[in-house]
Structures are given as C-alpha cells and as structure tokens.
Amino acid sequence: MEDVFAEGLRIRESEIVEVLLPDLQEEVININLVQKQTDAGERSRFKAEVAVGNGNGYIGLGSGKSRQVRTAIEKAATNARLNISIVRRGCGSWECGCGRPHSLLFRTRGKHGGVKVDLIPGPRGLGLVANEPAKLILRLAGIRDCWTKSFGSTRTVPSFSYAVLDALKKTHSLVTPEDWVR
C-alpha cells in the first residue's frame, strides 16, 4: 500500500484496498435525513458518514446518500476505502519521549468548511481528549494519545470529521529529518 502512495497512484476500486489491507474496520460516524424540494413535494434521503481504518496508520472517510439507510452506509464505506490515506505516527510530546508510535510526531491543523481542528501530540497514557467523532477517527488511525482543539461550527459532524481527516493527512505531507536519509 505504501508503494501506491509513493508512486502517487490513485485507487479506483475499493476491492483493491480490501486485498491490500485485509484488517480494515469500519465505523458509522453520522446518519442524517436530508430532504430535497421538488415539484411533487419533498424527496427524503439518508446521508451517512463512515470511517475506515486498520488502527495502524491507515484511515479513510467517506459519505454516501440513498433512500435506504443500509445502502447509504455501503456507499459511504466504499467511498471511504477509495479515499484512504497514510497517517504518520510517533511520539511527539515533550513530556514523554518514549519513541513509540502512540501519538503524532508534531502539531497539525486541519480545516474543512467553517471548522478548524488542531491535533496536539500527548504523552503516553493520556488517552484521546476529543469529542466522539474525533475519538472514533483517531482510534481507527492508530493514535492513542492526543489533545484536540477546535474552532468554528464544530456541531456540524461532517465538516468536523473531514477537518480531523485533513489534519491527519498533513502528518504525511511534511518531510521530517528521518526522511532526509531515504
């Protein structure tokens, strides 16, 4: 899977991800009822947000809409597998310094819509200091100790979830001194 990301290739089928990462877990983050006004009245559908991850540095987030809840969850899970990304983990807390990959290497900030989220590395044994959607995403990414700080309209769960995912994606985009040797 790391070779796919190193080459900059895009995965177009979710079955490829299932073969390369067989231990993926999926969790439903949010289900909403959305309505569209038409000439004949209102058309109701369900929108689902699903996160997939293996607890070892891979995380994906997706959304799907359908008239039935189960179909919306399946569409969202397929979309999440197609949007999977790598998270760089480590021990970036000044209080710990153990060197094990239990937290983030450095502080990151993610943004989506009107929401900004700061992820701050924490010492071992701290746990996840965040609300439920962020805890779910961080746990699936394999991060066990982290502080979060959020700004904006954090009650909108989809925007908040995608802001956390954006912050996690930024951990892999920054080049650290360990990467200079490679």
Sequence and secondary structure as in RCSB ss.txt:
>XXXX:A:sequence
MEDVFAEGLRIRESEIVEVLLPDLQEEVININLVQKQTDAGERSRFKAEVAVGNGNGYIGLGSGKSRQVRTAIEK
AATNARLNISIVRRGCGSWECGCGRPHSLLFRTRGKHGGVKVDLIPGPRGLGLVANEPAKLILRLAGIRDCWTKS
FGSTRTVPSFSYAVLDALKKTHSLVTPEDWVR
>XXXX:A:secstr
 HHHHHHT     HHHHHHH TT EEEEEEEEEEEEEETTEEEEEEEEEEEEE SSSEEEEEEEEESSHHHHHHH
HHHHHHHT EE  EE   TTT   SSSEESS EEEEETTEEEEEEE  TT  EES HHHHHHHHHHT  SEEEEE
EE TT HHHHHHHHHHHHHHHHHS  HHHH  
